[in-house]
Amino acid sequence: MAKFNSNQKPKFFWQGVLILLPVAVLAIVSLISLRQDERAAEQDARSRAAENVQSLARAMRSTVDDELHRFLTLQNVWMSGLRLAAHPAVSGTFPDAGLKTDIEKWERDYPGFRLADLATPEGEILVDGRQIAPAEISAVPTPPKWFRELSPEQRKFWEDLRSAAANRDGATKIKNRQEAYLSTRPPGDARQAAYYATYTPEQILSGQAALATESGISFQDIACHQLLTTTNAELSFLILNSVWNQVFASPSFVAPTLLDLTETLTNRSSTVVQEKARWMRQMWNAESHARGWLATLRALPELQNWNQQRTWSHWTRNSTGKGLAIFTPCTFDRMGSDSEGVPFSGKGYEIWFVPHKVMEAIVAKALSENRSLIPSYARVAMKIDDEAWPVSGFAGPAKDEPLLGTATQQFGNNREWHAVNFELQFYLTSREQMLSAERRRARLFAALIIGAVFAALAGLVTARRAFQRQLHLNEMKSNFVSSGTTRSDGIMP
């Protein structure tokens, strides 16, 4: 029969394993769970960012629509009123109290802007690029169609008539040469030119239709210039009205000179005339601004893709800055004709202009009002009509920043159709910031796990010490019992 080995000491190993194993398993499972939670939190943050960029685009569309409509309405009312205020035959106060109040409120909402300095009149062009409004101005005068179509005989008689009128050869001689020219039966404008050649400046300016001379400069421009440069010239209603017609109704490259001459005569004029001249200058500057923007738009191939149901937009630039042109399709009829007599009628566009800095302020306002939709860990990038849009306070992405979400929308001028395409993008700027809440929670749980591990280790140490102490006591007890038995054996008989 086997004997139990009483000298074999118990070991602490398996007790230590049983103490540490649950804690180790709990720690490992917890760390794996925290890692999975971090991945889930990152995916959730990315999903929220993708949803937020869609919400921001919709919110911006609403805000920009309202503010764009507000600006374009004020601009339109201002330009209509300015045109009337500049006309010599129109009296009244401009701007009226209502418009003034609306403008002041808009300027308070957009500090640093003056509507009067920004307002640009509406443009009108046909699909073939011909410009209706503001009226086109040729850089170099060219002989008109009526003069180019004169026969050699008619042209000789015309030159004789012009020479006699210029040299003031006497009424009879001028009359005879006029009749000789008219006897060749020149048509239309060529016939009317024979009468204009003999009229006084006052008679020419009292007529309604402008007519170009053989050089391309109109009879009205020449007559107006003559009256403005005569000795002791004064700004009569006839002269002021003529300046209006030549500067706005039938402008040419002479128009700036006529306007300059008018302003030099205002010192001897009434307050009303001075104000008219001031409004004319402001109107002229606004129309010149529009002409500069239209110049780059008239050759666009998109003009040919006319669709009554489609509004669209395009960036344009002139010498003073950049602007957004919003095209509204329409059909023109009975709008006069160009220098070649081709009617201004048919398919075309009304074009509304928004200065770039106004557009930038409107977009910045929309972003600021909806800032809560922009995550703290995201950076906003924007494109308007495929053009990168630098908005103050919302810098574009760096090259290595991952995309979180994209949204495309349209805004316009609060009409039935929206014309302007824009795109919003969120880029991740800081993964640490995106996961900051999750990592705070992870650190808390990690601290608890580490605390549990240290507690288990402390328990392990305490248990081992207790185990060792118990072994020592057992050994002492065994030794004591052994020594007592030995002494008993020695004294027995």
URFENFEN-V328576 format. One record per pair of residues at least 24 apart in sequence whose C-alpha atoms are under 10 Angstrom apart, sorted by sequence separation. I is the first residue (numbers start at 1). J is the second residue. D is the distance in whole Angstrom. If there is no record, write none. Layout:
i = [I I]
j = [J J]
d = [D D]
This chain:
i = [157 158 174 189 190 196 199 201 202 221 292 293 294 303 306 326 327 328 367 378 379 382 384 402 403 404 74 78 156 157 201 202 220 221 256 259 292 293 325 326 327 368 378 379 381 382 383 384 385 401 402 403 404 154 155 157 193 201 220 221 292 293 303 325 326 327 363 364 367 368 378 382 384 401 402 403 154 157 171 235 291 292 293 324 325 326 364 367 378 384 400 401 402 74 75 153 154 218 234 235 256 289 290 292 293 297 324 325 326 363 364 397 400 401 74 154 221 225 229 233 255 256 289 292 293 323 324 325 360 363 364 396 397 398 400 401 154 168 220 221 225 228 235 288 289 293 323 324 325 360 361 364 396 397 398 153 154 155 166 221 228 234 235 289 293 294 322 323 324 360 361 396 397 398 70 71 74 154 158 162 165 166 206 218 221 222 225 229 233 234 244 248 289 293 322 323 324 360 397 151 161 164 165 205 206 218 221 225 228 229 232 234 235 236 240 244 247 290 322 323 389 82 150 163 164 165 205 218 221 224 225 228 234 235 243 247 321 322 323 324 385 388 389 71 151 158 162 206 207 210 217 233 234 235 248 321 322 323 324 385 386 387 388 389 70 150 154 158 161 162 202 205 206 209 210 216 217 218 222 225 228 229 237 240 244 247 248 321 323 384 385 386 387 78 79 149 150 161 202 205 208 217 221 225 228 236 240 243 247 316 384 385 386 78 83 149 204 205 235 311 313 315 317 383 384 385 67 82 147 158 210 211 235 248 308 312 313 314 315 316 317 383 384 75 79 146 150 202 205 210 307 308 311 313 315 316 382 383 384 74 75 78 79 80 146 149 205 209 306 307 308 315 382 383 77 78 79 80 146 147 148 306 381 382 383 75 76 78 79 146 147 304 306 381 382 71 75 76 77 145 146 303 304 380 381 382 74 75 76 144 145 146 303 380 381 75 76 144 147 303 379 380 381 72 75 146 378 379 380 71 72 378 379 380 377 378 379 380 72 377 378 379 375 377 378 379 374 376 377 378 375 376 377 378 376 377 159 377 378 158 377 378 294 376 377 375 376 377 155 294 375 377 293 324 290 324 352 290 290 146 147 146 147 148 144 145 146 147 144 146 147 143 144 145 147 315 142 143 144 314 315 141 142 143 144 145 313 314 315 141 142 143 144 313 314 315 141 142 143 144 312 141 142 143 144 141 142 140 141 140 141 138 326 326 328 328 328 326 327 326 327 325 326 325 324 313 312 311 311 311 312 313 314 311 312 313 314 309 310 311 312 313 314 309 310 311 312 313 310 311 312 141 135 140 141 135 137 138 139 140 141 134 135 136 137 138 139 133 134 135 136 137 138 139 133 134 135 136 137 134 135 136 137 137 216 212 211 89 88 88 134 88 89 137 88 89 134 135 136 87 88 134 135 87 88 133 134 137 86 88 134 136 87 88 134 135 87 133 134 86 87 133 136 136 131 134 87 133 121 120 131 119 123 131 83 117 120 121 122 129 116 120 121 129 116 119 120 121 123 131 117 118 119 120 121 122 123 129 130 117 120 121 125 129 130 116 119 120 121 123 124 128 129 118 119 120 123 127 128 129 125 126 127 128 129 120 125 127 128 127 129 127 128 129 127 128 126 127 125 126 127 127 126 91 88 88 91 94 90 86 88 86 87 88 85 86 87 85 86 84 85 86 87 88 85 86 87 82 85 86 145 146 84 85 86 144 145 146 83 84 86 143 144 145 82 83 86 142 144 82 85 86 83 84 82 83 132 82 83 138 123 125 127 133 136 79 122 123 124 126 132 135 136 79 123 124 125 126 127 132 124 125 126 132 124 126 132 79 125 131 79 124 130 132 131 132 130 132 131 132 133 126 128 130 132 133 125 126 127 128 129 125 126 127 128 129 126 127 125 126 127 125 126 124 125 126 124 125 123 124 125 123 124 122 123 124 122 123 121 122 123 121 122 120 121 120 119 120 118 119 120 118 119 118 118 118 115 113 113 110 113 111 110 109 110 110 109 76 75 75 75 72 72 72 71 68 71 71 68 67 68 71 67 67 68 64 67 68 66 67 65 64 67 63 64 67 63 64 64 65 60 61 63 64 60 63 64 60 62 63 60 61 60 63 59 60 63 59 60 57 60 56 57 59 60 56 59 57 56 59 55 56 56 57 56 55 56 54 55 52 53 52 53 51 52 53 52 49 48 49 49 48 53 49 46 49 45 45 46 73 72 71 72 68 69 70 68 69 70 65 66 67 68 69 64 65 66 67 68 69 64 65 66 67 61 62 63 64 65 66 57 58 60 61 62 64 65 57 58 60 61 62 64 65 53 54 56 57 58 60 61 53 54 55 57 58 62 50 51 52 53 54 57 58 61 65 49 50 51 52 53 54 57 49 50 51 52 53 54 48 49 50 51 46 47 48 49 50 61 46 47 45 46 61 60 57 57 57 56 57 53 54 53 54 53 53 52 50 49 50 49 49 49 46 46 45 46 42 45 45 42 41 42 41 41 39 41 42 38 41 40 41 38 39 38 37 38 37 38 34 35 37 38 34 37 34 35 34 33 34 31 34 30 34 31 30 31 30 27 31 27 30 27 28 27 26 27 24 27 23 26 27 23 26 24 23 24 23 22 23 23 24 20 23 22 23 21 20 19 20 19 20 16 19 20 16 19 18 16 17 16 19 15 16 16 12 15 16 15 12 13 12 15 11 12 11 12 10 11 11 10 9 9 7]
j = [181 182 198 213 214 220 223 225 226 245 316 317 318 327 330 350 351 352 391 402 403 406 408 426 427 428 99 103 181 182 226 227 245 246 281 284 317 318 350 351 352 393 403 404 406 407 408 409 410 426 427 428 429 180 181 183 219 227 246 247 318 319 329 351 352 353 389 390 393 394 404 408 410 427 428 429 181 184 198 262 318 319 320 351 352 353 391 394 405 411 427 428 429 102 103 181 182 246 262 263 284 317 318 320 321 325 352 353 354 391 392 425 428 429 103 183 250 254 258 262 284 285 318 321 322 352 353 354 389 392 393 425 426 427 429 430 184 198 250 251 255 258 265 318 319 323 353 354 355 390 391 394 426 427 428 184 185 186 197 252 259 265 266 320 324 325 353 354 355 391 392 427 428 429 102 103 106 186 190 194 197 198 238 250 253 254 257 261 265 266 276 280 321 325 354 355 356 392 429 184 194 197 198 238 239 251 254 258 261 262 265 267 268 269 273 277 280 323 355 356 422 116 184 197 198 199 239 252 255 258 259 262 268 269 277 281 355 356 357 358 419 422 423 106 186 193 197 241 242 245 252 268 269 270 283 356 357 358 359 420 421 422 423 424 106 186 190 194 197 198 238 241 242 245 246 252 253 254 258 261 264 265 273 276 280 283 284 357 359 420 421 422 423 115 116 186 187 198 239 242 245 254 258 262 265 273 277 280 284 353 421 422 423 116 121 187 242 243 273 349 351 353 355 421 422 423 106 121 186 197 249 250 274 287 347 351 352 353 354 355 356 422 423 115 119 186 190 242 245 250 347 348 351 353 355 356 422 423 424 115 116 119 120 121 187 190 246 250 347 348 349 356 423 424 119 120 121 122 188 189 190 348 423 424 425 118 119 121 122 189 190 347 349 424 425 115 119 120 121 189 190 347 348 424 425 426 119 120 121 189 190 191 348 425 426 121 122 190 193 349 425 426 427 119 122 193 425 426 427 119 120 426 427 428 426 427 428 429 122 427 428 429 426 428 429 430 426 428 429 430 428 429 430 431 430 431 214 432 433 214 433 434 351 433 434 433 434 435 214 353 434 436 353 384 351 385 413 352 353 211 212 212 213 214 211 212 213 214 212 214 215 212 213 214 216 384 212 213 214 384 385 212 213 214 215 216 384 385 386 213 214 215 216 385 386 387 214 215 216 217 385 215 216 217 218 216 217 216 217 217 218 216 412 413 417 418 419 418 419 419 420 419 420 420 420 412 412 412 415 416 417 418 419 417 418 419 420 416 417 418 419 420 421 417 418 419 420 421 419 420 421 252 247 252 253 248 250 251 252 253 254 248 249 250 251 252 253 248 249 250 251 252 253 254 249 250 251 252 253 251 252 253 254 255 339 339 339 237 237 238 284 239 240 288 240 241 286 287 288 240 241 287 288 241 242 287 288 291 241 243 289 291 243 244 290 291 244 290 291 244 245 291 294 295 291 294 248 294 283 283 294 283 287 295 248 282 285 286 287 294 282 286 287 295 283 286 287 288 290 298 285 286 287 288 289 290 291 297 298 286 289 290 294 298 299 286 289 290 291 293 294 298 299 289 290 291 294 298 299 300 297 298 299 300 301 293 298 300 301 301 303 302 303 304 303 304 303 304 303 304 305 306 306 272 272 273 276 279 276 273 276 275 276 277 275 276 277 276 277 276 277 278 279 280 278 279 280 276 279 280 339 340 279 280 281 339 340 341 279 280 282 339 340 341 279 280 283 339 341 280 283 284 282 283 282 283 332 283 284 339 325 327 329 335 338 282 325 326 327 329 335 338 339 283 327 328 329 330 331 336 329 330 331 337 330 332 338 286 332 338 287 332 338 344 344 345 344 348 348 349 350 344 346 348 350 351 344 345 346 347 348 345 346 347 348 349 347 348 347 348 349 348 349 348 349 350 349 350 349 350 351 350 351 350 351 352 351 352 351 352 353 352 353 352 353 353 353 354 353 354 355 354 355 355 357 358 358 357 358 358 361 361 361 361 362 365 365 352 352 353 354 352 353 354 354 354 358 359 358 358 359 362 359 361 362 359 362 363 362 363 362 362 365 362 363 366 363 364 365 366 362 363 365 366 363 366 367 364 366 367 365 366 366 369 366 367 370 367 368 366 369 366 367 369 370 367 370 370 370 373 370 371 372 373 373 373 374 373 374 372 373 373 374 373 374 375 375 373 373 374 375 375 380 377 375 378 375 377 378 413 413 413 414 411 412 413 412 413 414 410 411 412 413 414 410 411 412 413 414 415 411 412 413 414 409 410 411 412 413 414 406 407 409 410 411 413 414 407 408 410 411 412 414 415 404 405 407 408 409 411 412 405 406 407 409 410 414 403 404 405 406 407 410 411 414 418 403 404 405 406 407 408 411 404 405 406 407 408 409 404 405 406 407 403 404 405 406 407 418 404 405 404 405 422 424 422 423 424 424 425 423 424 424 425 425 426 426 425 425 426 426 427 428 426 428 431 434 431 434 435 434 434 435 435 436 435 437 438 435 438 438 439 437 438 438 438 439 439 441 438 439 441 442 439 442 441 442 442 442 443 442 445 442 446 445 445 446 446 445 449 446 449 448 449 449 449 450 449 452 449 452 453 450 453 452 452 453 453 453 454 455 456 453 456 456 457 456 456 456 457 457 459 456 459 460 457 460 460 459 460 460 463 460 461 463 460 463 464 464 463 464 464 467 464 467 467 468 467 468 471 471 471 475 475]
d = [5 9 8 10 10 9 9 9 10 9 9 6 9 9 9 8 5 8 9 10 10 10 10 9 5 6 8 9 8 9 7 8 9 6 9 9 7 5 10 5 7 9 9 9 9 10 9 10 10 10 6 6 10 9 9 10 9 7 7 9 5 9 10 6 5 9 10 10 10 10 8 10 9 6 6 10 6 9 9 7 9 7 10 10 6 6 6 9 10 10 10 6 8 8 9 9 9 9 9 10 8 10 9 9 9 9 8 5 8 8 7 9 9 6 7 9 9 9 10 10 9 10 8 10 8 10 6 7 8 10 8 9 8 9 9 9 6 10 9 9 10 8 7 10 9 8 6 5 9 8 8 9 9 6 10 8 9 10 9 8 10 7 7 8 9 9 10 5 6 6 9 9 8 8 10 9 9 7 9 9 7 9 8 9 10 9 8 8 8 8 10 9 9 8 9 4 6 8 8 9 8 10 6 8 10 10 7 6 6 10 9 10 8 9 8 9 9 10 6 5 10 9 10 10 9 9 8 8 8 8 10 7 7 7 10 10 8 5 8 10 10 10 10 8 9 9 7 10 10 9 8 10 7 9 9 8 8 9 8 6 8 9 9 10 9 7 10 8 8 8 8 9 8 10 9 9 9 10 10 8 10 10 9 9 8 10 8 9 8 7 5 7 10 8 9 9 9 9 9 6 9 8 8 10 8 9 8 9 8 9 6 6 8 8 10 10 10 10 8 9 9 10 10 8 4 8 10 10 10 9 9 10 10 9 9 10 9 10 10 10 9 5 7 7 7 9 8 10 9 7 9 10 10 10 10 9 7 5 9 8 8 7 7 8 8 9 10 9 7 10 10 9 6 7 10 9 6 10 8 9 10 8 8 5 9 8 8 9 9 6 7 9 9 6 6 9 5 8 10 9 5 10 9 7 5 9 8 7 7 10 9 9 8 6 6 8 8 10 9 8 8 5 8 9 9 9 9 6 7 9 10 6 5 9 9 5 6 10 10 8 5 6 9 6 5 10 8 9 6 8 9 9 5 9 9 7 10 8 9 10 6 8 9 7 5 10 8 9 10 10 8 10 9 10 10 9 9 10 8 10 9 9 8 8 9 9 9 6 6 8 9 8 7 9 9 9 9 7 6 10 8 9 10 5 8 10 10 7 10 10 8 5 6 7 10 9 10 6 5 9 10 7 5 8 10 5 8 9 6 10 10 10 8 9 9 10 8 9 8 7 10 10 8 9 9 9 9 9 10 10 9 9 9 6 8 6 8 10 7 7 4 6 10 8 8 5 6 8 8 8 8 8 10 9 8 7 9 9 8 7 10 8 7 9 6 7 6 10 9 7 7 5 7 10 10 10 7 8 6 9 9 10 9 9 10 9 10 8 7 9 10 10 9 10 6 8 10 9 10 9 6 6 10 7 9 9 8 9 10 9 10 8 10 8 7 8 7 9 7 8 9 9 10 10 9 9 10 10 9 9 8 10 9 9 9 9 9 7 9 9 8 5 6 9 10 7 7 10 7 8 9 8 10 9 9 8 8 8 7 8 7 7 9 4 9 9 9 6 10 9 9 8 6 10 10 10 7 8 8 8 9 9 9 10 9 10 7 9 9 9 8 9 7 9 5 7 8 5 9 9 8 7 10 9 9 8 10 10 10 10 7 8 7 9 9 5 9 7 7 10 10 8 9 10 10 5 8 10 7 5 8 9 9 8 9 7 6 10 8 10 9 10 7 8 7 8 7 10 10 8 10 10 9 10 8 7 9 7 10 10 9 10 9 10 9 10 10 10 9 10 8 9 10 8 9 10 10 9 10 9 10 10 9 9 10 8 8 9 9 9 10 9 8 7 9 9 8 10 10 10 9 8 10 9 10 10 9 8 8 9 9 10 7 6 8 10 6 5 9 4 7 6 6 7 6 9 6 7 8 5 8 6 6 7 5 9 6 7 9 5 8 8 7 8 8 7 9 8 10 8 9 9 9 7 9 8 10 9 8 9 10 10 7 10 9 9 9 9 9 9 9 8 8 8 8 8 9 10 9 10 8 9 9 10 7 9 7 10 10 9 10 6 9 8 7 9 8 10 8 10 10 9 8 6 8 6 10 10 9 9 9 8 5 9 8 7 9 9 10 10 9 9 9 9 8 8 7 10 7 9 9 9 9 10 6 7 8 10 10 9 7 6 7 9 7 9 8 8 10 8 7 9 9 9 10 8 9 9 10 9 7 9 10 9 8 8 7 5 9 9 10 10 5 6 10 6 9 8 8 8 7 6 7 9 7 10 9 8 6 6 9 9 9 7 8 8 5 6 9 10 5 10 9 9 9 8 9 7 7 9 8 6 7 9 6 9 9 9 10 9 6 5 9 10 10 9 10 6 8 10 6 8 10 6 4 9 9 9 9 9 6 7 9 9 8 9 9 8 10 6 8 9 8 9 10 9 8 7 8 10 10 8 7 9 7 7 9 9 10 8 7 9 9 10 9 10 9 8 7 8 7 9 6 7 10 9 9 9 7 7 10 10 10 10 6 8 7 10 10 9 10 10 8 9 9 9 9 6 10 9 9 8 10 9 9 8 8 8 10 9 9 8 10 9 6 8 8 9 9 8 9 8 10 9 10 7 8 6 10 10 9 9 8 7 9 10 10 6 7 7 9 9 10 8 8 9 7 10 9 9 6 9 9 9 8 10 9 8 9 9 9 7 10 10 7 9 9 9 10 10 8 8 10 10]
